[in-house]
Structure formats: C-alpha cells, structure tokens
Amino acid sequence: MKMTAIAKENKNRSLICCIGCLIIQKPLSNRWPLLAKRVAQERSGAANYNEQILCEAATLREASLTLVFSSSVVVGRDISKKVSHESEEFCMIDYRSQLTKSFTNSQEIVMLYSGIDLHRRSIVICTVNDSGTIVERRNMKTHPELVRAYFQQWPGNEHRAVVECTTGWYWLCDLLHSLGVDIVLAHAKYLKAISYAKVKTDAVDAETLAQLLRMGYIPEAHQLPPEYRAMRDLLRQRMVMEHKRKNIIQRIASILAQFNVTTITFSPSDPRFSTFLETCSLPTEYRMTLLMYHRQCIEATEHRKQLEKYFKARLRPTLTLQLLMSIPGLGEITGAIIAMETGDIHRFADAKHYCSYCRLVPGAKDSGGKHAHRSGSKDGNKYLKYAFIETAIKAMMYYPEIKEFAACLEQRSTKAIARTVVAKELAKIVFYVLTKEQEFKTFKGIAIEKLRDWPRARKPVRITEEELASAMSVV
C-alpha cells in the first residue's frame, strides 16, 4: 500500500506505541530512558507525519520490540501490511550497533559489565548495562588487538569484566588492566554451583557471567600479581620435573626386579649407574631402555640443580624466606614454595582460613542431626599441602618434641592423620610468623631443639638490616 495510506489512519500511530508499552510492561520512559529521549528527538526532527511514524517504528525495532513487523503477532502482522517495503528496509537496522552509538554519544556515564568466556582459540564477550540489558555480544579470535578494540568502544564509561580462572587468563587480565577495566577472576568450581543451566553454550556462559557480575554474585578467586607469577610457576615446574624423575627411578627399579636385581649400587642419577648396568645380566632391549632412563635421570637432576641455584639466589635475600627458614622442617626450597604460593598473608582472615586453604583440615557433611567428616576435598592449594606434608616429615624426623607429639596422635588415630595434624600446626606457625614478622619460638608452647643435622646442609644466610632494605622483596 502507498505511504499516503498510513497518514490517513491516525489510529495506527497510537496503536504502534501501545504495542511497544504492552511488550515491555512499563512506560517507555521508565524502562528505556535513552530510547524515549531518542524517540522524542527523531519525532521533532521529522519533516512530516509519515516520517514520524517510521522513526517511532524504527526506534522500537532497535529496542528489540519487533512485534510491529513480526509474523508471530497478529496485530503486528496486520499493521506491517500497511507499510511499504521501503519502510521495512528502513526499520531493519542492527539493534546492537545503534544502541552502542547511543551509549557512546550520550554524555551520561553508564556502568557496563562484561562476561568473558575464554578459550584457547576463541573468546565470547557479552556486555550489559546497569539495568541488565545486553549492549553488545561478540565472538572473536583470541587476538589482543580485537579485545582492545572491543573494550575501547565505550570511552569514559566505567567498565567491569569477569573471566573464569581457567588456563590462559594471564594475558587477558594484564590487557584489561592496561585499558583501565576492572577485571574480576571468578572461581570456576563455585561458579558452576551457582550458574547451572540446561542449555550451556559460550554465549549463554558469557551472558550469565555478565549478569552475575552486575548483581554482585561472582565468587572471586585470588588473582596473583604479575610480579609473583613467573617465580611461582617456575617452582611448580620444578615440582613436576622432580615427580617425573622419581617416576623414572621407580620404572628402573621395576625393570631390574624382573631379573632379580634388587640391590642397586648407584642411583640412576649417578653417572656410574651405566657401569653398574654392565655387571648385570640383562637382555639387549632392556639394557637399552635402562640406559635411556638413566640419561633422562641425569638430565632431570641437572635441571633441578640449576633451578634450585636460581631460586636460592633470588629468594634467599628476602625477609619472608629468612623468617620461614627459622621454622622446624622448613628449608630453602619448601620455604620458597610456601612463600610464593601463599602470596600476601594478610588476605587470610585468620589461621583457620589459611589452614583450610592449605588443604590441611577436613570438610564437614552434617545433615539431619548426623555429623561426619568429609575427607579428600580438592578445595584449596595442592602445592601448599605438598610443601607442608614434606615439612612435617622432616620435622618429625629431626625434632624430638614434634616426634613425640606425632607419636601420641598415632596412638589415637593413624600415621597419615598424625602427619597431617603436624602439618596443620606448622601451617599455623607459618601464619603467625609471617603476620607478626617474627622468627619461630615455640611449638605448642614448647621450646624445641634440633636432634641432629639435616641430611643436606641447610645454610641460611643471616642478612643485615642494610642488606635487607636494599634487597628486592619478592614476597
């Protein structure tokens, strides 16, 4: 039908506006203040009545009120029959881009919240405003330039973002910090319990993260500062290499046991182990396998020594490691692991929270008047648990008072529980030593002394106050 037919029917204009108000269930000015302002501006700037109708319909179309031209609503379908093809093309404007322009051109400061679903090769970002309306949603490659261009669309607006603490969040958090975006690291396990959904896609996850951030329901994870990351990750890699080296030694012992060789004169990490293999009566294939394992052990041992030398040079002059090495059972490597994995000790409310973070306390499963412990929980830092268990073993070996304390616990429980309780007491000591910045004094109120020297000489370097002041405090 021609455009003049629209101008003759005055009721069409009010009917279009009524449909829009019924859809949003609130007045247009209350739900969409910027949209109502834009409708008034476009209406006043229209040359005639026909353009006013088209401007109102186009604005409602941009606000996702598509029932005017939707085939799913009878009223909208009847009205759309009276609009020409030219008006329909005018109304088919991309809602997201137009709404983004309205936020950019507006002088009002809008609070924006972005949920980020990060993967290795792709990233999905969903941005909502303070009322929960989706402003922008985009799927892109994990290129820093694309991410930077996305967040620079809204200059001058306050912006917060959230991403799960999965692998690969380092570069994204550093990039958003440089752009002035407040980035929150979400705890993946706790977030899963809050945001369960039957339909789970990357777009749904990104929108859910944005909405939870807007409402303040994000369970936050600790975001390690950039200056700690490299040293902490390097310490973790040393632990991985050490576990692999021990696994190789166990494989060597298992192969030799098949040929009744139970006494190994030299360690597989010793170069003389190859000479020992020549004295054993072994088939050629097994000898070749053992020699390859032997070379891997030598290489892993050499790498471990290089890393330990680097750690001692960097961390030994720090005040934190000097304080930790005064605690029974703690050496330079375990002290470095505890220092770097703990980070800022003041982020823990008390010693109980710190022990729980170290996986040294059992969980609880209380229901219906029944009380039970829940062991084997994966909540917390597994590297701290490893370090404190190693510390407890050394402390029980070389300190009589701690050994006696563990023996009393073993009579009431098991050896593993006694070792864990000793590790928990040492974790409490670490908390108070780092909090008060004082050296270790007593173990449960008892002054203790070392039974004998360590199997490997521990040489803590006593540094003067001037050297401590000039040294770089890593922790």
C-alpha positions as CSV (number, residue, x, y, z in Angstrom):
1,M,0.0,0.0,0.0
2,K,1.2,3.5,-0.6
3,M,2.7,5.7,2.1
4,T,-0.2,8.1,1.9
5,A,-2.5,5.4,3.3
6,I,-0.6,5.5,6.6
7,A,-1.1,9.2,7.1
8,K,-4.9,8.8,6.6
9,E,-5.2,6.4,9.5
10,N,-4.4,8.4,12.7
11,K,-5.0,5.4,15.0
12,N,-2.0,3.5,13.6
13,R,0.4,5.8,15.4
14,S,-1.1,5.3,18.8
15,L,-1.5,1.6,18.2
16,I,2.2,1.1,17.5
17,C,3.1,2.9,20.7
18,C,0.6,0.9,22.7
19,I,2.0,-2.3,21.4
20,G,5.5,-1.3,22.5
21,C,4.4,-0.3,26.0
22,L,2.5,-3.6,26.4
23,I,5.6,-5.6,25.4
24,I,7.9,-4.0,27.9
25,Q,5.1,-3.9,30.6
26,K,6.4,-0.5,31.7
27,P,6.3,3.1,30.3
28,L,8.9,3.6,27.7
29,S,10.5,6.5,29.6
30,N,10.9,4.3,32.7
31,R,12.4,1.2,31.1
32,W,14.4,2.8,28.3
33,P,15.1,6.5,29.2
34,L,17.7,6.9,26.4
35,L,15.4,5.3,23.9
36,A,12.4,7.5,24.9
37,K,14.7,10.6,24.6
38,R,15.7,9.4,21.1
39,V,12.1,8.9,20.1
40,A,11.3,12.4,21.1
41,Q,14.3,13.8,19.2
42,E,13.5,11.9,16.0
43,R,9.9,12.8,16.2
44,S,10.6,16.5,16.5
45,G,13.1,16.4,13.6
46,A,10.8,14.6,11.2
47,A,9.6,16.5,8.2
48,N,6.1,15.2,8.1
49,Y,3.7,12.8,9.8
50,N,4.8,9.8,7.7
51,E,8.4,10.2,8.8
52,Q,7.4,10.5,12.4
53,I,5.6,7.1,12.2
54,L,8.6,5.5,10.5
55,C,11.0,6.9,13.1
56,E,9.0,5.6,16.0
57,A,8.7,2.2,14.4
58,A,12.4,2.0,13.6
59,T,13.3,3.0,17.2
60,L,11.0,0.4,18.7
61,R,12.6,-2.1,16.2
62,E,16.1,-1.2,17.5
63,A,15.0,-1.8,21.1
64,S,14.0,-5.4,20.3
65,L,10.3,-4.5,20.1
66,T,10.0,-6.4,16.9
67,L,6.3,-7.3,17.2
68,V,5.4,-4.4,15.0
69,F,6.8,-6.2,12.0
70,S,6.9,-9.8,13.3
71,S,4.9,-12.6,11.8
72,S,4.3,-14.1,15.2
73,V,1.9,-11.4,16.4
74,V,-1.4,-10.9,14.6
75,V,-1.7,-7.2,15.3
76,G,1.9,-6.5,14.3
77,R,1.4,-8.5,11.1
78,D,-1.7,-6.5,10.2
79,I,0.0,-3.2,10.7
80,S,3.0,-4.3,8.7
81,K,0.8,-5.0,5.7
82,K,0.2,-1.2,5.5
83,V,3.9,-0.3,5.5
84,S,5.8,-0.3,2.2
85,H,8.9,-2.3,1.5
86,E,10.9,0.9,1.8
87,S,9.8,1.4,5.4
88,E,10.6,-2.2,6.3
89,E,14.2,-1.8,5.0
90,F,14.5,1.4,7.0
91,C,13.4,-0.4,10.2
92,M,15.8,-3.4,9.7
93,I,18.6,-1.6,11.5
94,D,21.1,-3.5,13.6
95,Y,20.0,-3.0,17.2
96,R,23.3,-3.6,18.8
97,S,25.3,-1.2,16.7
98,Q,22.7,1.6,17.1
99,L,22.4,1.1,20.8
100,T,26.2,1.2,21.1
101,K,26.2,4.5,19.3
102,S,23.6,5.8,21.7
103,F,25.8,4.9,24.6
104,T,28.9,6.4,23.0
105,N,27.2,9.7,22.0
106,S,25.4,10.1,25.3
107,Q,27.0,12.4,27.9
108,E,25.8,10.2,30.8
109,I,28.3,7.8,32.3
110,V,26.9,4.3,32.1
111,M,28.2,1.4,34.2
112,L,29.0,-1.6,31.9
113,Y,29.5,-5.2,32.9
114,S,31.2,-7.7,30.6
115,G,31.2,-11.5,30.9
116,I,34.1,-13.2,29.1
117,D,34.1,-16.9,28.1
118,L,37.7,-17.5,27.3
119,H,39.1,-20.4,25.3
120,R,42.4,-21.1,23.7
121,R,41.5,-20.0,20.2
122,S,38.2,-18.1,20.6
123,I,36.6,-15.7,23.1
124,V,33.0,-14.7,23.6
125,I,32.2,-11.4,25.3
126,C,28.8,-10.2,26.4
127,T,28.3,-6.7,27.8
128,V,25.3,-5.5,29.7
129,N,24.4,-2.1,31.3
130,D,23.4,-1.5,34.9
131,S,19.7,-2.5,34.1
132,G,20.8,-5.9,32.7
133,T,20.1,-5.0,29.0
134,I,22.6,-6.5,26.5
135,V,24.6,-3.8,24.9
136,E,27.0,-5.9,22.8
137,R,27.8,-9.5,22.2
138,R,30.6,-10.7,20.1
139,N,32.6,-13.9,19.2
140,M,36.2,-13.3,18.2
141,K,39.6,-14.8,18.0
142,T,41.9,-14.5,20.9
143,H,43.9,-11.6,19.4
144,P,44.8,-8.8,21.8
145,E,44.0,-6.2,19.1
146,L,40.4,-7.4,18.7
147,V,39.9,-7.4,22.5
148,R,41.3,-4.0,22.8
149,A,39.1,-2.6,20.1
150,Y,36.0,-4.1,21.7
151,F,36.6,-2.5,25.1
152,Q,37.6,0.8,23.6
153,Q,34.0,1.3,22.1
154,W,32.8,3.0,25.3
155,P,35.4,5.6,26.3
156,G,34.6,7.5,29.5
157,N,32.3,4.8,30.9
158,E,33.0,2.7,34.0
159,H,33.6,-0.9,32.9
160,R,34.0,-4.1,34.9
161,A,34.7,-7.6,33.4
162,V,34.8,-11.1,34.7
163,V,36.6,-14.2,33.5
164,E,36.8,-17.7,34.9
165,C,40.2,-18.8,36.5
166,T,41.0,-21.3,33.7
167,T,44.2,-21.8,31.8
168,G,45.2,-18.7,29.9
169,W,43.8,-15.8,31.9
170,Y,47.2,-14.1,32.5
171,W,47.4,-12.2,29.2
172,L,43.7,-11.2,29.3
173,C,43.9,-9.7,32.8
174,D,47.0,-7.8,32.0
175,L,45.5,-6.4,28.8
176,L,42.3,-5.3,30.6
177,H,44.2,-3.7,33.4
178,S,46.2,-1.6,30.9
179,L,42.9,-0.4,29.4
180,G,41.5,0.6,32.8
181,V,38.9,-2.2,33.0
182,D,38.3,-3.6,36.5
183,I,38.8,-7.4,35.9
184,V,37.4,-10.0,38.3
185,L,38.7,-13.6,38.4
186,A,35.8,-16.0,39.1
187,H,36.2,-19.3,40.9
188,A,35.3,-21.9,38.3
189,K,34.2,-24.6,40.8
190,Y,31.9,-22.4,42.9
191,L,30.6,-20.6,39.9
192,K,29.4,-23.9,38.4
193,A,27.2,-24.5,41.5
194,I,25.6,-21.0,41.1
195,S,25.0,-20.8,37.4
196,Y,23.7,-24.2,36.4
197,A,21.9,-24.2,33.1
198,K,20.3,-26.9,31.0
199,V,21.4,-25.1,27.8
200,K,25.1,-24.4,28.0
201,T,26.8,-22.5,25.2
202,D,29.6,-20.0,25.1
203,A,27.1,-17.1,24.5
204,V,25.0,-18.3,27.5
205,D,28.0,-18.6,29.7
206,A,29.3,-15.1,28.8
207,E,25.8,-13.5,29.5
208,T,25.5,-15.4,32.7
209,L,28.9,-14.1,33.9
210,A,27.9,-10.6,33.0
211,Q,24.6,-10.7,34.9
212,L,26.2,-12.3,37.9
213,L,28.9,-9.6,38.0
214,R,26.2,-6.9,37.7
215,M,24.3,-8.4,40.7
216,G,27.5,-9.0,42.7
217,Y,27.2,-12.8,42.9
218,I,30.6,-13.7,41.4
219,P,32.6,-16.0,43.7
220,E,36.0,-14.4,43.4
221,A,39.3,-16.3,43.2
222,H,42.7,-14.9,44.2
223,Q,44.4,-13.0,41.4
224,L,48.1,-13.3,41.8
225,P,50.0,-10.1,41.0
226,P,52.2,-10.3,37.8
227,E,55.4,-10.0,39.8
228,Y,54.8,-13.3,41.6
229,R,53.6,-15.4,38.6
230,A,56.9,-16.3,36.9
231,M,58.7,-17.4,40.1
232,R,55.7,-19.4,41.3
233,D,55.2,-21.1,38.0
234,L,58.9,-21.9,37.8
235,L,58.7,-23.5,41.3
236,R,55.7,-25.6,40.1
237,Q,57.6,-26.8,37.1
238,R,60.5,-27.9,39.3
239,M,58.0,-30.0,41.3
240,V,56.7,-31.5,38.1
241,M,60.2,-32.4,36.9
242,E,61.0,-33.9,40.3
243,H,58.0,-36.1,40.2
244,K,58.9,-37.3,36.7
245,R,62.4,-38.1,37.8
246,K,61.1,-40.2,40.7
247,N,58.7,-41.9,38.3
248,I,61.7,-42.9,36.1
249,I,63.6,-44.2,39.1
250,Q,60.7,-46.4,40.0
251,R,60.5,-47.7,36.4
252,I,64.2,-48.6,36.5
253,A,63.7,-50.5,39.8
254,S,60.7,-52.3,38.4
255,I,62.6,-53.5,35.3
256,L,65.6,-54.6,37.4
257,A,63.3,-56.5,39.8
258,Q,62.1,-58.7,36.8
259,F,65.7,-60.1,36.6
260,N,66.1,-60.4,40.4
261,V,68.3,-57.4,40.7
262,T,67.1,-55.9,44.0
263,T,70.3,-54.1,45.1
264,I,71.2,-51.1,43.1
265,T,74.7,-49.9,43.9
266,F,74.4,-46.4,42.4
267,S,71.5,-44.1,42.0
268,P,70.1,-43.8,38.4
269,S,71.0,-40.1,38.7
270,D,74.7,-41.0,39.2
271,P,76.9,-41.3,36.1
272,R,78.3,-44.5,37.5
273,F,75.0,-46.3,37.1
274,S,75.9,-47.2,33.5
275,T,78.9,-49.1,34.8
276,F,76.6,-50.9,37.2
277,L,74.4,-52.0,34.4
278,E,77.3,-53.7,32.6
279,T,77.7,-56.0,35.6
280,C,74.1,-57.1,35.3
281,S,73.0,-59.9,33.1
282,L,70.3,-58.3,31.0
283,P,68.9,-58.7,27.5
284,T,70.0,-56.0,25.0
285,E,66.5,-54.5,24.7
286,Y,66.1,-54.0,28.5
287,R,69.7,-52.6,28.8
288,M,68.9,-50.1,26.0
289,T,65.7,-49.0,27.9
290,L,67.6,-48.6,31.2
291,L,70.3,-46.6,29.6
292,M,67.7,-44.2,28.1
293,Y,66.1,-43.8,31.5
294,H,69.5,-43.3,33.1
295,R,70.2,-40.4,30.7
296,Q,66.8,-38.8,31.5
297,C,67.5,-39.0,35.2
298,I,70.9,-37.3,34.8
299,E,69.3,-34.5,32.7
300,A,66.4,-34.0,35.1
301,T,68.8,-33.9,38.1
302,E,70.9,-31.3,36.3
303,H,67.9,-29.1,35.5
304,R,66.7,-29.4,39.1
305,K,70.1,-28.2,40.4
306,Q,70.0,-25.2,38.0
307,L,66.6,-24.2,39.2
308,E,67.5,-24.5,42.8
309,K,70.5,-22.4,42.3
310,Y,68.4,-19.7,40.7
311,F,65.8,-19.8,43.5
312,K,68.4,-19.5,46.2
313,A,70.0,-16.5,44.5
314,R,66.6,-14.7,44.1
315,L,64.7,-15.7,47.2
316,R,67.3,-16.2,49.9
317,P,67.9,-12.5,50.5
318,T,64.2,-11.8,51.1
319,L,62.8,-11.3,54.6
320,T,60.0,-13.8,54.1
321,L,62.2,-16.7,53.4
322,Q,64.5,-15.8,56.2
323,L,61.6,-15.9,58.6
324,L,60.3,-19.2,57.2
325,M,63.6,-20.9,57.5
326,S,63.5,-20.5,61.3
327,I,60.5,-22.9,61.4
328,P,61.3,-26.6,62.1
329,G,61.4,-28.7,59.0
330,L,61.5,-25.8,56.5
331,G,64.4,-25.5,54.1
332,E,65.1,-23.1,51.3
333,I,63.0,-24.9,48.6
334,T,60.0,-25.7,50.7
335,G,60.2,-22.2,52.2
336,A,60.2,-20.7,48.7
337,I,57.2,-22.8,47.6
338,I,55.2,-21.7,50.7
339,A,56.2,-18.1,50.2
340,M,55.3,-17.9,46.6
341,E,52.1,-20.0,46.8
342,T,50.9,-18.0,49.9
343,G,51.5,-14.6,48.5
344,D,50.1,-11.8,50.7
345,I,49.4,-13.5,54.1
346,H,47.1,-10.7,55.1
347,R,44.4,-11.9,52.6
348,F,43.5,-14.6,55.1
349,A,41.3,-13.6,57.9
350,D,42.9,-16.0,60.5
351,A,45.0,-19.1,60.8
352,K,41.9,-21.3,60.3
353,H,41.3,-19.9,56.9
354,Y,44.9,-20.3,56.0
355,C,45.0,-24.0,57.1
356,S,41.8,-24.6,55.1
357,Y,43.4,-23.1,52.0
358,C,46.4,-25.4,52.5
359,R,44.0,-28.5,52.4
360,L,45.0,-29.5,55.9
361,V,41.5,-29.6,57.5
362,P,38.7,-32.0,56.6
363,G,35.4,-30.9,55.3
364,A,32.0,-31.4,57.0
365,K,29.0,-33.3,56.0
366,D,26.3,-32.5,58.5
367,S,22.6,-33.3,57.8
368,G,19.6,-34.3,59.7
369,G,21.4,-34.3,63.1
370,K,24.2,-36.5,61.7
371,H,27.8,-35.3,61.8
372,A,30.6,-36.7,59.6
373,H,33.9,-35.5,58.3
374,R,34.4,-35.3,54.5
375,S,38.0,-36.1,53.6
376,G,39.6,-35.9,50.2
377,S,38.3,-32.4,49.3
378,K,40.0,-30.7,46.4
379,D,39.3,-27.2,47.6
380,G,42.5,-25.3,48.3
381,N,46.0,-25.2,47.1
382,K,47.5,-28.6,46.4
383,Y,51.1,-27.3,46.2
384,L,50.9,-25.9,49.7
385,K,49.6,-29.2,51.0
386,Y,52.6,-30.9,49.4
387,A,55.0,-28.5,50.9
388,F,53.6,-28.7,54.4
389,I,53.5,-32.5,54.4
390,E,57.1,-32.6,53.4
391,T,57.9,-30.1,56.1
392,A,56.0,-32.3,58.7
393,I,58.0,-35.4,57.7
394,K,61.3,-33.5,58.2
395,A,60.2,-32.0,61.5
396,M,59.2,-35.4,62.9
397,M,62.5,-36.9,61.9
398,Y,64.8,-34.3,63.4
399,Y,62.9,-32.7,66.3
400,P,62.2,-35.0,69.3
401,E,59.3,-32.8,70.7
402,I,57.5,-32.9,67.4
403,K,58.2,-36.6,67.0
404,E,56.7,-37.3,70.5
405,F,53.7,-35.2,69.6
406,A,53.1,-37.2,66.5
407,A,53.5,-40.5,68.3
408,C,50.7,-39.5,70.7
409,L,48.5,-38.8,67.8
410,E,49.3,-42.1,66.1
411,Q,48.0,-44.0,69.2
412,R,44.6,-42.4,68.8
413,S,44.4,-42.4,65.0
414,T,46.6,-43.3,62.1
415,K,50.0,-42.3,60.9
416,A,48.7,-40.3,58.0
417,I,46.3,-38.4,60.2
418,A,49.1,-37.6,62.7
419,R,51.3,-36.4,59.9
420,T,48.5,-34.1,58.6
421,V,47.9,-32.7,62.1
422,V,51.6,-31.9,62.5
423,A,51.5,-30.2,59.1
424,K,48.5,-28.2,60.2
425,E,50.3,-27.0,63.4
426,L,53.3,-25.9,61.2
427,A,50.9,-24.0,58.9
428,K,49.5,-22.1,61.9
429,I,53.1,-21.3,62.9
430,V,53.8,-20.0,59.3
431,F,50.7,-17.8,59.5
432,Y,51.7,-16.2,62.8
433,V,55.4,-15.8,61.8
434,L,54.5,-14.0,58.6
435,T,51.8,-11.9,60.2
436,K,53.8,-10.7,63.1
437,E,57.1,-10.8,61.1
438,Q,58.9,-12.6,64.0
439,E,61.0,-15.7,63.9
440,F,59.8,-19.0,65.3
441,K,60.0,-19.5,69.1
442,T,57.9,-22.5,70.3
443,F,55.9,-25.4,69.1
444,K,52.6,-25.5,71.0
445,G,54.3,-23.6,73.8
446,I,57.4,-25.9,74.0
447,A,60.9,-24.7,73.1
448,I,62.4,-27.3,70.8
449,E,65.9,-28.1,69.6
450,K,67.1,-30.0,66.5
451,L,68.1,-33.6,67.1
452,R,70.9,-33.7,64.6
453,D,72.0,-32.1,61.4
454,W,70.0,-32.3,58.2
455,P,70.9,-34.9,55.6
456,R,71.6,-32.0,53.3
457,A,73.4,-29.0,54.9
458,R,71.0,-26.1,55.3
459,K,72.9,-22.8,55.2
460,P,70.6,-19.9,56.0
461,V,72.3,-16.7,55.2
462,R,71.9,-14.1,58.0
463,I,71.5,-10.8,56.3
464,T,72.0,-7.4,57.9
465,E,69.3,-4.8,58.1
466,E,71.0,-2.7,55.4
467,E,71.2,-5.6,53.0
468,L,67.5,-6.5,53.6
469,A,66.5,-2.9,52.9
470,S,68.3,-2.9,49.6
471,A,67.3,-6.4,48.5
472,M,64.3,-6.8,46.4
473,S,61.4,-8.1,48.5
474,V,59.8,-10.7,46.2
475,V,57.2,-11.7,48.7
